[in-house]
Amino acid sequence: MTAGTSPSLAASPTVDWWLDFTQVGIVRAATGKSELGQGISTALAQVVADALGVAVARVRMQPPSTQGGPDEGFTAGSLSIQHSGTALDAAARTARAAFERAACESLGVGEVTVVDGSFTCAGGAVTYWQLAASVDLSVAVDPGAPQPLPAGIVGSAVGRRDLQGKVMGGPSYIHDLRLPQMAYGRVLRPPYRGATLAAFDDAALSVDPSVMASVIDGSFVGVIARTEIDARRALELARVAATWTGTPVSLAHDDVADFLAAAQADVTSVASSAEATQADDVQELQARYTRPFLAHASIGPSAAAAMWVEDSLRVWSHTQGVYPLRNDIARALGLPRENVVVEHVEGAGCYGHNGADDAAYDAALLARAVPGVPVHVTWSREDELGWSPFGPAMVVDIAARHRPDGTIVSWSWNGYSNGHSGRPATLVTPSLLAYADQGVGSPIPPSGDPPPAAGYGTARNAVPIYSVGAINATAHTVTDMPVRASALRSLGAHLNVFAIECHIDDLARRCRADPLAYRLRHLEDPRARAVLERAADMSDWTHRPAGDSAGRGLGFARYKGTGAWCAVVVDIEAQERIRLKRMWIAVDVGRAVNPDGVVNQIEGGAVQAASWTLLEQVRFADGRVISDTWEEYPILRFSDVPPIEVAVLDRTDQPWLGAGEASMGPTAAAIGNALADATGIRARRLPLTPQAIVAALEDDPESAY
């Protein structure tokens, strides 16, 4: 069962945007959703193969491209299967119906059977490819086209197509891209935020004959050389040649929460309901939860390539939106959009708005200086951790009123954060780092939040799924942006679910209820209850792990309130630091296109969320990000990843849902609740480092159970 009509069909309404049968024996299927390591190219091929009645090996997924590919906006919000999968399913069903009519006419029969792309009847057979010249695919996709009997390809664990090169060390990423006569570029970032270029000694670069060109434009400084090593050497020469002036932006990672709570903000009411008159015995539990700015911290830093020919530009990028990036590059350079082509080449994962788009514009500016020569740009580790957009810091205040028996009668949420979306083509001026430095450019405006229909940003998952009586929720989107913030996997759901689930656990303990039973008591949704009960069964919930320092925690949410249901149980050991011992996860994504892919996504999300929750924090000093190396910005190591067991509650009769972000918030919450279970200390400030745990006890001795 699919999810109905896809919004992707609005921009790409006809079948020929999606499917092509001109290569004999092969179906070429296009998508606007980027492969980010989430396995979407495999799952979408399964959807096409199942609907057409061909072997999945015949389907070739074409990467997103503005040159003839469908416009599906951004790859975000765990919507690739819902949007692109639904569009491709409808396109394939529309195409199959047209080919079946042509086959019947060709064979002179009233009915045919499809077997691996061949339409057969008692009198003969004809294939998609033999009929391709006579079937017009420039017809509107019909979401109501006949639904064929499933071929069993959707729902099976087809092996990931993108893993072969990665596992065997073959060229797989934008970093491996090699174009004829390619040159290499590097960009010099200012020494601190607030600095502008005062002078540049052009003669300094002339001592190195390998330097092909330099680009000085306002405070943008870039160099181009024949080899990557030469480009890195030229960058160091440029660093010496540049003189900077300005006042560092005031940044302090220790007071981010106070800054957010007091800063000017756009206020949005997310939910508002009048609280019924309460009895005198109603009690209230209030608490504040915070998280710092977070880096995307991809193992492979951002990279891109570009080539300028006459008045046209071609860009290769691991962007999450080829069309929005094209639009921002075009308006930044003053080019017609049709003169810019952006092609997707896979990067090393990012799951949000990292530096991919910025690196693409870096490459475009450098390529303009050497027409006809493709220029490849790779950011340094320091650039990646110091200049990419960050996941916004957040503050969440929750107040829950309850009766002595624990029944929740009202819930108040106030969230404070910079906006969670500053992606290309979403702001009034181009949101590209180099554009802000150019002489003709302008500062990048503050990020905004996605609208309610897209699941909010600051307020994503702010409203509990539980029955909590009157709900009042207000989002405060801070308009002062001392560092650039934008989308990071799950947006506000990471902290909001952490906060809600920690609060629910504390309410349960107040009335001496089991945390699982307390949640079930306040849940009416049968699919939510099923996911919680499955995770509890997997972990043998009632048998607490042995040991004085051992703890067990539970976290649960339905992503965005409209996506997948996910419950996580975590066992930890809390001594000198928190060690993850075991993790059990149950998830309901509706109809699972590729169960193995769902497991991959849920596990990966849990590992990344654990890293954020235990370790990660962007730190600042004197206008600089000082957490710009792995030593200063540690992430979870392989040796710290616990055994993870995932159960997929496959609902074959339900629409499919995305899996990529469902486990982020529940994992964070489960770890926080396991810490409280192990130590009796409720730590509400992320990350849950030993220092943060001690500080929680010192700041609020009553936080201990």
C-alpha positions as CSV (number, residue, x, y, z in Angstrom):
1,M,0.0,0.0,0.0
2,T,1.4,3.4,-1.0
3,A,0.9,6.7,0.7
4,G,-1.5,8.3,-1.9
5,T,-0.6,11.3,-4.1
6,S,3.0,12.7,-3.9
7,P,3.7,16.4,-3.9
8,S,6.7,15.7,-6.1
9,L,4.2,15.2,-9.0
10,A,3.3,18.9,-9.0
11,A,6.7,20.0,-10.5
12,S,7.2,16.8,-12.6
13,P,3.8,15.7,-13.6
14,T,4.4,13.4,-16.5
15,V,5.7,9.8,-16.7
16,D,8.7,10.8,-18.9
17,W,10.1,12.8,-15.9
18,W,10.5,9.5,-14.0
19,L,10.9,6.6,-16.4
20,D,12.7,5.8,-19.6
21,F,12.8,2.5,-21.6
22,T,15.1,3.4,-24.5
23,Q,17.9,1.1,-23.4
24,V,17.0,-2.5,-24.2
25,G,16.5,-4.6,-21.1
26,I,17.0,-1.6,-18.7
27,V,14.5,0.7,-17.0
28,R,16.0,4.1,-16.2
29,A,14.2,5.6,-13.2
30,A,14.9,9.2,-12.1
31,T,14.6,10.7,-8.6
32,G,15.1,14.1,-7.1
33,K,16.1,12.5,-3.7
34,S,19.8,12.3,-3.0
35,E,21.5,9.1,-1.9
36,L,23.1,10.1,1.4
37,G,24.0,6.6,2.5
38,Q,20.5,5.9,3.6
39,G,20.0,3.3,0.8
40,I,17.2,5.2,-1.0
41,S,18.5,4.3,-4.4
42,T,17.9,0.6,-3.6
43,A,14.5,1.1,-2.0
44,L,13.3,3.3,-4.9
45,A,14.5,0.7,-7.4
46,Q,12.4,-1.9,-5.6
47,V,9.3,0.3,-5.8
48,V,9.8,0.7,-9.6
49,A,10.5,-3.0,-10.2
50,D,7.5,-4.1,-8.2
51,A,5.1,-1.8,-9.9
52,L,6.4,-2.5,-13.4
53,G,6.8,-6.3,-13.0
54,V,10.5,-6.4,-13.8
55,A,13.5,-7.8,-12.0
56,V,15.0,-5.2,-9.7
57,A,18.4,-5.7,-11.4
58,R,16.9,-4.1,-14.5
59,V,16.2,-0.8,-12.8
60,R,18.9,1.8,-13.0
61,M,18.3,4.7,-10.6
62,Q,19.5,8.0,-12.0
63,P,21.0,10.5,-9.5
64,P,19.3,13.8,-9.0
65,S,20.1,16.3,-11.8
66,T,18.6,19.6,-12.9
67,Q,19.2,18.5,-16.5
68,G,16.0,16.5,-17.1
69,G,15.5,15.0,-13.6
70,P,12.4,15.6,-11.5
71,D,12.4,18.5,-9.1
72,E,11.7,17.1,-5.6
73,G,13.1,19.9,-3.5
74,F,15.2,18.7,-0.6
75,T,16.1,15.2,0.6
76,A,14.8,15.9,4.1
77,G,12.3,15.1,6.8
78,S,12.4,11.3,6.2
79,L,10.1,11.9,3.2
80,S,12.0,10.2,0.4
81,I,10.0,7.1,0.3
82,Q,6.7,8.9,0.9
83,H,7.4,11.5,-1.8
84,S,9.7,10.0,-4.4
85,G,8.6,6.4,-3.7
86,T,4.9,7.3,-4.1
87,A,5.6,9.3,-7.3
88,L,7.7,6.6,-8.9
89,D,5.1,4.0,-7.9
90,A,2.3,6.0,-9.6
91,A,4.5,6.7,-12.6
92,A,5.4,3.0,-13.0
93,R,1.7,1.9,-12.6
94,T,0.7,4.5,-15.2
95,A,3.4,3.3,-17.6
96,R,2.6,-0.3,-17.0
97,A,-1.1,0.3,-17.9
98,A,-0.1,2.1,-21.1
99,F,2.3,-0.7,-22.1
100,E,-0.3,-3.4,-21.3
101,R,-2.8,-1.7,-23.6
102,A,-0.1,-1.5,-26.3
103,A,0.8,-5.2,-25.8
104,C,-2.8,-6.3,-26.0
105,E,-3.1,-4.4,-29.3
106,S,0.2,-5.8,-30.6
107,L,-0.7,-9.4,-29.7
108,G,-4.4,-9.1,-30.6
109,V,-5.6,-10.2,-27.2
110,G,-7.6,-8.7,-24.4
111,E,-5.3,-9.6,-21.5
112,V,-1.6,-10.2,-20.9
113,T,0.6,-11.3,-18.0
114,V,3.8,-9.5,-17.1
115,V,6.8,-11.6,-16.3
116,D,10.1,-9.7,-15.8
117,G,9.2,-7.0,-18.4
118,S,7.7,-9.4,-20.9
119,F,3.9,-9.2,-21.7
120,T,2.8,-12.7,-22.5
121,C,-0.3,-14.5,-23.6
122,A,-1.0,-17.9,-25.3
123,G,-0.2,-16.4,-28.7
124,G,3.2,-14.9,-28.0
125,A,5.0,-12.2,-26.0
126,V,6.4,-8.7,-26.4
127,T,8.5,-6.6,-24.0
128,Y,8.5,-3.1,-22.7
129,W,11.5,-2.3,-24.9
130,Q,10.0,-3.6,-28.1
131,L,6.9,-1.4,-27.4
132,A,8.8,1.7,-26.2
133,A,8.8,3.5,-29.5
134,S,5.0,3.3,-29.8
135,V,4.1,4.2,-26.2
136,D,3.8,7.9,-25.3
137,L,5.2,8.6,-21.8
138,S,4.6,12.3,-22.0
139,V,1.2,11.7,-20.3
140,A,0.2,12.7,-16.8
141,V,1.1,10.4,-14.0
142,D,-2.2,8.9,-12.7
143,P,-2.1,8.1,-8.9
144,G,-5.2,6.1,-9.5
145,A,-3.7,3.8,-12.1
146,P,-4.4,0.1,-11.6
147,Q,-2.5,-1.5,-8.7
148,P,-1.0,-4.8,-9.9
149,L,-0.6,-7.7,-7.6
150,P,2.7,-7.3,-5.7
151,A,5.7,-9.0,-7.1
152,G,7.3,-9.5,-3.7
153,I,10.1,-7.1,-4.4
154,V,8.8,-4.4,-2.1
155,G,9.1,-5.9,1.4
156,S,12.1,-8.0,0.6
157,A,15.6,-7.3,2.0
158,V,17.3,-6.4,-1.3
159,G,21.1,-5.8,-0.9
160,R,22.1,-2.1,-0.8
161,R,23.4,-1.0,-4.3
162,D,25.6,1.7,-2.9
163,L,27.8,-0.5,-0.7
164,Q,29.9,-2.4,-3.1
165,G,32.3,0.5,-3.9
166,K,32.4,1.7,-0.3
167,V,33.2,-1.7,1.1
168,M,35.7,-2.6,-1.5
169,G,37.4,0.8,-1.6
170,G,36.3,1.8,-5.0
171,P,35.5,5.4,-6.1
172,S,32.2,6.2,-4.5
173,Y,32.1,9.8,-3.4
174,I,32.4,13.3,-4.7
175,H,35.9,13.3,-3.3
176,D,36.8,10.5,-5.8
177,L,35.4,12.4,-8.8
178,R,38.0,12.9,-11.5
179,L,37.3,14.9,-14.6
180,P,39.5,15.5,-17.7
181,Q,42.2,18.2,-17.1
182,M,40.8,18.8,-13.6
183,A,42.4,21.5,-11.4
184,Y,42.1,21.8,-7.6
185,G,41.0,24.7,-5.5
186,R,41.1,25.8,-1.9
187,V,39.4,28.7,-0.1
188,L,40.8,30.8,2.7
189,R,38.3,31.4,5.5
190,P,38.6,34.5,7.7
191,P,40.5,33.9,11.0
192,Y,37.4,34.7,13.0
193,R,33.8,35.7,12.6
194,G,33.5,39.4,12.1
195,A,36.8,39.7,10.2
196,T,37.0,41.3,6.7
197,L,39.9,41.3,4.3
198,A,41.9,44.6,4.6
199,A,44.7,43.8,2.1
200,F,46.2,40.9,0.0
201,D,49.7,40.7,-1.3
202,D,49.2,39.2,-4.8
203,A,52.9,38.8,-5.3
204,A,53.1,36.2,-2.5
205,L,51.5,33.6,-4.8
206,S,53.8,34.3,-7.8
207,V,56.6,32.5,-6.1
208,D,54.8,29.2,-6.7
209,P,54.6,28.3,-10.4
210,S,52.0,25.6,-9.8
211,V,49.4,28.2,-8.9
212,M,47.1,28.7,-11.9
213,A,45.0,31.5,-10.6
214,S,43.7,33.3,-7.5
215,V,40.3,34.8,-6.8
216,I,40.1,37.9,-4.5
217,D,36.5,39.2,-4.2
218,G,35.7,41.3,-1.2
219,S,36.7,39.0,1.7
220,F,36.6,35.9,-0.4
221,V,40.1,34.4,-1.1
222,G,40.6,31.3,-3.2
223,V,43.4,29.7,-5.1
224,I,43.6,27.2,-8.0
225,A,46.5,24.8,-8.7
226,R,47.2,21.8,-10.9
227,T,47.3,19.2,-8.0
228,E,45.6,18.9,-4.7
229,I,49.0,19.1,-2.9
230,D,49.9,22.3,-4.8
231,A,46.5,23.8,-3.9
232,R,47.1,23.2,-0.2
233,R,50.5,24.8,-0.4
234,A,49.1,27.8,-2.3
235,L,46.5,28.1,0.5
236,E,49.2,28.5,3.1
237,L,50.9,31.2,0.9
238,A,47.5,33.0,0.7
239,R,47.1,32.8,4.5
240,V,50.4,34.7,4.9
241,A,49.5,37.2,2.2
242,A,46.1,38.2,3.7
243,T,45.7,40.9,6.2
244,W,42.4,41.0,8.2
245,T,40.6,43.6,10.2
246,G,37.4,43.6,12.3
247,T,35.9,42.9,15.7
248,P,35.3,39.2,16.6
249,V,31.7,38.2,17.1
250,S,30.9,37.6,20.7
251,L,30.5,33.9,21.2
252,A,30.4,31.8,24.4
253,H,29.3,28.2,24.4
254,D,28.7,28.3,28.2
255,D,25.9,30.8,28.1
256,V,24.1,29.7,24.9
257,A,21.0,28.7,26.9
258,D,20.7,32.1,28.6
259,F,21.3,33.8,25.3
260,L,18.5,31.9,23.6
261,A,16.0,32.4,26.4
262,A,16.5,36.1,26.4
263,A,17.1,36.9,22.7
264,Q,14.6,38.6,20.4
265,A,12.5,36.0,18.7
266,D,9.5,35.4,16.5
267,V,6.8,33.8,18.6
268,T,4.5,31.1,17.2
269,S,1.7,29.4,19.0
270,V,1.9,25.7,18.2
271,A,-1.0,24.5,20.4
272,S,-3.4,26.4,22.7
273,S,-6.2,25.0,24.8
274,A,-7.9,26.2,27.9
275,E,-7.1,24.3,31.1
276,A,-10.0,23.0,33.0
277,T,-10.5,24.2,36.6
278,Q,-8.3,22.0,38.7
279,A,-8.7,20.6,42.2
280,D,-6.4,21.9,45.0
281,D,-4.4,18.6,45.0
282,V,-3.0,19.1,41.5
283,Q,0.8,19.3,41.5
284,E,3.2,20.7,38.9
285,L,6.6,19.6,37.6
286,Q,8.7,22.2,35.8
287,A,12.1,21.7,34.2
288,R,14.4,23.2,31.6
289,Y,16.2,21.1,29.1
290,T,19.0,22.3,26.8
291,R,21.3,21.2,24.0
292,P,24.3,23.0,22.5
293,F,25.1,23.8,18.8
294,L,26.0,20.6,17.1
295,A,28.2,20.0,14.0
296,H,27.3,17.6,11.2
297,A,30.8,16.1,11.7
298,S,30.8,14.0,8.5
299,I,33.9,11.8,8.3
300,G,34.4,13.1,4.7
301,P,34.4,16.9,4.6
302,S,32.4,18.8,2.1
303,A,33.6,18.8,-1.5
304,A,32.4,19.8,-5.0
305,A,33.5,20.3,-8.6
306,A,32.5,22.9,-11.1
307,M,33.2,23.9,-14.7
308,W,32.5,27.2,-16.4
309,V,32.0,27.1,-20.2
310,E,31.1,30.5,-21.9
311,D,28.1,31.7,-19.9
312,S,27.1,28.4,-18.5
313,L,28.1,26.5,-15.3
314,R,28.0,22.8,-14.4
315,V,28.3,21.8,-10.8
316,W,28.8,18.4,-9.2
317,S,27.8,18.3,-5.6
318,H,26.6,16.1,-2.7
319,T,23.8,18.6,-2.0
320,Q,20.5,17.5,-0.6
321,G,18.6,19.6,-3.2
322,V,19.9,20.0,-6.7
323,Y,17.2,22.4,-7.8
324,P,17.4,24.7,-4.8
325,L,21.2,24.8,-5.0
326,R,20.9,25.6,-8.7
327,N,18.5,28.5,-7.9
328,D,20.8,30.0,-5.3
329,I,24.0,29.7,-7.4
330,A,22.2,31.3,-10.3
331,R,21.0,34.3,-8.4
332,A,24.3,34.7,-6.6
333,L,26.1,34.8,-10.0
334,G,23.4,36.7,-11.9
335,L,22.9,33.8,-14.3
336,P,19.6,32.5,-15.8
337,R,18.7,29.4,-13.9
338,E,18.7,27.4,-17.1
339,N,22.4,28.2,-17.6
340,V,23.3,26.3,-14.4
341,V,23.3,22.5,-14.2
342,V,23.7,20.8,-10.8
343,E,24.3,17.0,-10.7
344,H,24.3,15.0,-7.5
345,V,27.4,12.9,-6.6
346,E,27.2,11.0,-3.4
347,G,29.1,12.4,-0.4
348,A,30.1,10.8,2.9
349,G,26.7,11.4,4.6
350,C,25.5,14.5,6.3
351,Y,21.8,14.2,7.2
352,G,21.0,17.9,7.1
353,H,22.3,21.2,5.8
354,N,26.1,20.8,6.0
355,G,28.8,22.5,3.9
356,A,28.0,20.7,0.6
357,D,26.2,23.7,-0.9
358,D,28.8,26.1,0.3
359,A,31.6,24.0,-1.3
360,A,29.6,23.9,-4.5
361,Y,29.6,27.7,-4.7
362,D,33.3,27.8,-3.8
363,A,34.0,25.6,-6.8
364,A,31.8,27.7,-9.0
365,L,33.6,31.0,-8.1
366,L,37.0,29.4,-8.7
367,A,35.9,27.7,-11.9
368,R,34.8,31.1,-13.3
369,A,38.4,32.2,-13.1
370,V,39.6,29.4,-15.4
371,P,36.9,28.8,-18.0
372,G,36.8,25.4,-19.6
373,V,38.8,23.8,-16.7
374,P,36.9,21.7,-14.1
375,V,37.9,22.7,-10.5
376,H,37.6,20.4,-7.6
377,V,37.3,21.8,-4.1
378,T,37.6,19.9,-0.8
379,W,37.2,21.5,2.5
380,S,39.7,20.9,5.3
381,R,38.6,19.3,8.6
382,E,38.8,22.7,10.3
383,D,36.6,24.2,7.7
384,E,34.0,21.5,8.0
385,L,33.8,21.6,11.8
386,G,34.2,25.3,12.0
387,W,32.3,26.9,9.1
388,S,29.5,24.5,8.1
389,P,26.0,25.4,9.3
390,F,25.4,23.9,12.8
391,G,22.4,22.2,14.2
392,P,20.8,24.9,16.3
393,A,21.2,25.1,20.1
394,M,17.9,24.8,21.9
395,V,16.2,25.5,25.2
396,V,13.0,23.8,26.2
397,D,10.9,24.6,29.3
398,I,8.2,22.1,30.2
399,A,5.6,22.4,33.0
400,A,3.2,19.5,33.5
401,R,0.3,19.5,36.0
402,H,-0.9,16.2,37.4
403,R,-3.1,14.6,40.0
404,P,-1.6,12.6,42.9
405,D,-2.2,9.4,41.1
406,G,-0.1,10.7,38.2
407,T,-2.8,11.5,35.7
408,I,-1.6,14.4,33.6
409,V,-4.2,17.2,33.3
410,S,-2.2,19.9,31.4
411,W,1.1,20.3,29.5
412,S,3.0,23.5,28.7
413,W,6.0,23.7,26.3
414,N,8.1,26.7,25.4
415,G,11.0,26.2,23.0
416,Y,13.8,28.6,22.2
417,S,16.1,28.2,19.2
418,N,17.5,29.7,16.1
419,G,15.6,28.6,13.0
420,H,16.2,25.1,11.7
421,S,16.2,25.9,7.9
422,G,18.6,28.1,6.1
423,R,19.0,25.9,3.1
424,P,19.6,27.3,-0.4
425,A,16.6,29.1,-2.0
426,T,14.8,29.4,1.3
427,L,16.0,32.8,2.4
428,V,15.7,36.3,0.9
429,T,19.3,36.3,-0.3
430,P,21.5,33.3,-1.3
431,S,22.5,31.2,1.8
432,L,26.0,30.4,0.5
433,L,29.0,31.1,2.7
434,A,31.2,32.6,0.0
435,Y,28.4,34.8,-1.2
436,A,28.4,36.5,2.2
437,D,32.1,37.3,1.8
438,Q,32.0,38.5,-1.8
439,G,32.1,42.3,-2.5
440,V,28.7,42.1,-4.2
441,G,27.3,39.7,-1.6
442,S,25.3,40.2,1.6
443,P,25.3,38.5,5.1
444,I,23.3,35.3,5.3
445,P,20.0,36.1,6.9
446,P,18.8,34.3,10.0
447,S,17.4,30.9,9.4
448,G,13.7,30.3,9.7
449,D,11.6,27.3,10.7
450,P,9.7,25.0,8.3
451,P,5.9,25.5,8.3
452,P,3.5,23.3,10.2
453,A,2.8,21.2,7.1
454,A,6.5,20.3,6.9
455,G,6.6,19.4,10.6
456,Y,8.0,22.6,12.1
457,G,11.6,23.1,13.2
458,T,12.0,24.3,16.8
459,A,8.6,22.8,17.5
460,R,9.1,19.5,15.8
461,N,7.7,16.8,18.2
462,A,6.9,19.5,20.7
463,V,3.4,18.3,21.3
464,P,3.4,14.9,23.2
465,I,1.7,11.9,21.7
466,Y,0.3,11.1,25.1
467,S,-3.1,12.1,26.5
468,V,-2.0,15.1,28.7
469,G,-5.1,17.2,28.9
470,A,-4.9,20.9,28.0
471,I,-1.8,21.6,25.8
472,N,-0.1,25.0,25.4
473,A,3.0,25.1,23.2
474,T,4.8,28.2,22.0
475,A,7.9,28.3,19.7
476,H,10.4,31.2,20.1
477,T,12.5,31.3,16.9
478,V,15.5,33.5,17.8
479,T,16.3,36.0,15.1
480,D,19.8,36.9,16.4
481,M,22.2,34.3,14.8
482,P,25.8,34.6,16.2
483,V,26.7,31.5,14.2
484,R,25.0,30.0,11.2
485,A,22.4,27.4,12.1
486,S,20.3,25.3,9.8
487,A,18.9,21.8,9.5
488,L,20.5,18.8,11.3
489,R,18.9,15.4,11.3
490,S,15.5,15.4,13.1
491,L,15.6,19.2,13.7
492,G,14.0,20.1,17.0
493,A,12.8,16.5,17.6
494,H,16.1,15.5,19.2
495,L,15.8,17.8,22.2
496,N,12.0,17.9,22.3
497,V,11.6,14.1,22.6
498,F,14.5,14.0,25.1
499,A,12.7,16.6,27.2
500,I,9.2,15.1,26.9
501,E,10.4,11.6,27.7
502,C,12.6,12.6,30.6
503,H,9.6,14.6,32.0
504,I,7.3,11.6,31.6
505,D,9.8,9.4,33.4
506,D,10.0,11.9,36.3
507,L,6.2,12.0,36.5
508,A,6.1,8.2,36.6
509,R,8.6,8.2,39.4
510,R,6.6,10.8,41.3
511,C,3.6,8.5,41.5
512,R,5.8,5.4,41.9
513,A,4.7,3.9,38.6
514,D,6.7,1.8,36.2
515,P,7.8,4.1,33.3
516,L,6.5,1.7,30.7
517,A,3.1,1.2,32.4
518,Y,2.8,5.0,32.9
519,R,3.3,5.7,29.2
520,L,0.8,3.0,28.2
521,R,-1.7,4.5,30.7
522,H,-1.5,7.8,28.8
523,L,-1.5,6.3,25.3
524,E,-4.6,5.6,23.1
525,D,-2.8,5.0,19.8
526,P,-2.7,1.2,19.2
527,R,0.3,1.4,17.0
528,A,2.2,3.4,19.6
529,R,1.3,0.9,22.3
530,A,2.4,-2.0,20.0
531,V,5.8,-0.4,19.4
532,L,6.4,0.2,23.1
533,E,5.3,-3.2,24.1
534,R,7.5,-4.8,21.4
535,A,10.6,-2.9,22.7
536,A,9.8,-3.9,26.2
537,D,9.4,-7.6,25.2
538,M,12.7,-7.5,23.3
539,S,14.6,-6.1,26.3
540,D,12.8,-8.2,29.0
541,W,11.8,-4.9,30.5
542,T,11.0,-5.9,34.0
543,H,14.4,-7.5,34.6
544,R,16.6,-4.5,35.5
545,P,20.3,-5.0,34.7
546,A,22.4,-6.0,37.6
547,G,25.0,-3.8,39.3
548,D,25.1,-0.6,41.3
549,S,26.1,1.5,38.3
550,A,23.8,-0.2,35.8
551,G,20.7,1.6,34.5
552,R,17.9,1.0,32.0
553,G,16.0,3.7,30.2
554,L,13.1,4.0,27.7
555,G,12.3,6.6,25.1
556,F,9.5,6.8,22.6
557,A,8.0,9.1,20.0
558,R,6.1,9.2,16.7
559,Y,8.4,11.3,14.5
560,K,6.8,14.7,13.6
561,G,3.5,13.2,15.0
562,T,2.8,11.9,11.5
563,G,5.8,9.7,10.7
564,A,7.2,6.4,12.0
565,W,6.6,5.2,15.6
566,C,9.8,4.3,17.4
567,A,10.6,3.0,20.9
568,V,14.1,2.5,22.3
569,V,15.3,0.7,25.4
570,V,19.0,1.3,26.5
571,D,21.1,-0.4,29.2
572,I,24.0,1.6,30.4
573,E,26.8,1.5,32.9
574,A,27.5,4.8,34.6
575,Q,30.9,5.0,36.3
576,E,33.6,7.5,35.2
577,R,31.4,8.0,32.1
578,I,28.3,6.6,30.5
579,R,28.9,3.4,28.6
580,L,26.3,2.0,26.4
581,K,25.8,-1.8,27.0
582,R,22.8,-2.8,24.9
583,M,20.1,-1.2,22.8
584,W,16.7,-2.6,21.7
585,I,14.6,-0.7,19.2
586,A,11.1,-1.3,17.8
587,V,9.8,0.7,14.9
588,D,6.7,0.9,12.8
589,V,7.2,2.5,9.4
590,G,4.0,1.2,7.9
591,R,4.8,-0.9,4.8
592,A,8.5,-1.5,4.9
593,V,9.9,-1.3,1.3
594,N,13.3,-2.8,2.4
595,P,13.3,-4.1,6.0
596,D,17.1,-4.4,5.9
597,G,17.3,-0.8,4.9
598,V,14.9,0.2,7.7
599,V,17.2,-1.5,10.2
600,N,20.2,0.3,8.7
601,Q,18.5,3.6,9.1
602,I,17.2,3.0,12.6
603,E,20.6,1.7,13.8
604,G,22.5,4.6,12.2
605,G,20.1,7.2,13.7
606,A,20.5,5.6,17.1
607,V,24.3,5.7,16.9
608,Q,24.4,9.3,15.8
609,A,21.9,10.4,18.4
610,A,24.0,8.6,21.1
611,S,27.0,10.5,19.9
612,W,25.1,13.9,20.2
613,T,23.7,12.9,23.5
614,L,26.9,11.8,25.2
615,L,29.7,13.8,23.5
616,E,29.1,16.5,21.0
617,Q,29.2,20.2,21.6
618,V,30.4,23.1,19.4
619,R,32.6,25.4,21.4
620,F,33.6,29.0,20.8
621,A,36.2,31.6,21.8
622,D,37.1,35.0,20.5
623,G,34.8,34.8,17.5
624,R,36.2,31.3,16.5
625,V,34.9,27.8,16.7
626,I,37.6,26.1,18.7
627,S,36.0,22.6,18.4
628,D,37.3,22.2,14.8
629,T,39.4,19.0,15.1
630,W,38.4,15.5,16.2
631,E,40.3,16.0,19.4
632,E,38.2,19.1,20.3
633,Y,35.0,17.7,18.8
634,P,34.9,14.0,19.6
635,I,32.3,11.7,18.2
636,L,31.2,8.2,19.2
637,R,33.9,5.6,18.4
638,F,33.2,2.2,16.9
639,S,34.4,0.6,20.2
640,D,31.6,2.5,22.1
641,V,28.8,1.3,19.9
642,P,26.7,-1.3,21.7
643,P,25.0,-4.4,20.3
644,I,21.7,-3.1,18.8
645,E,18.7,-5.2,18.1
646,V,15.9,-3.7,15.8
647,A,12.5,-5.1,15.3
648,V,10.5,-3.8,12.3
649,L,6.7,-4.0,12.8
650,D,5.9,-4.4,9.2
651,R,2.4,-3.1,8.4
652,T,1.8,-4.4,4.9
653,D,-1.7,-2.9,4.8
654,Q,-0.5,0.6,5.7
655,P,1.2,3.4,3.7
656,W,4.9,3.5,3.9
657,L,6.7,6.0,6.1
658,G,10.3,7.2,6.3
659,A,12.8,5.7,8.8
660,G,15.8,8.1,8.7
661,E,15.0,10.3,11.7
662,A,12.6,8.2,13.8
663,S,15.2,6.9,16.3
664,M,17.0,10.2,17.1
665,G,14.9,11.6,19.9
666,P,13.9,8.2,21.5
667,T,17.6,7.2,21.7
668,A,18.5,10.4,23.5
669,A,15.6,10.1,25.9
670,A,16.4,6.4,26.6
671,I,20.0,7.3,27.5
672,G,18.9,10.2,29.7
673,N,16.4,8.0,31.5
674,A,18.9,5.2,31.9
675,L,21.3,7.7,33.6
676,A,18.6,8.7,36.0
677,D,17.9,5.0,36.7
678,A,21.5,4.2,37.3
679,T,22.6,7.2,39.4
680,G,19.4,8.8,40.6
681,I,20.5,12.1,39.0
682,R,18.4,13.8,36.4
683,A,20.7,15.6,34.0
684,R,18.8,17.9,31.6
685,R,21.7,19.7,29.8
686,L,23.2,17.9,26.9
687,P,25.7,16.4,26.2
688,L,25.6,14.1,29.2
689,T,29.3,14.3,30.0
690,P,30.6,13.5,33.5
691,Q,31.0,17.3,34.0
692,A,27.4,17.9,33.0
693,I,26.2,15.2,35.4
694,V,28.1,16.6,38.3
695,A,26.9,20.1,37.4
696,A,23.3,18.9,37.4
697,L,23.6,17.6,41.0
698,E,25.4,20.8,42.1
699,D,22.9,23.2,40.4
700,D,19.9,21.3,41.6
701,P,20.4,18.9,44.4
702,E,16.7,18.1,44.2
703,S,17.2,16.6,40.8
704,A,18.4,13.5,42.5
705,Y,15.7,10.9,43.1
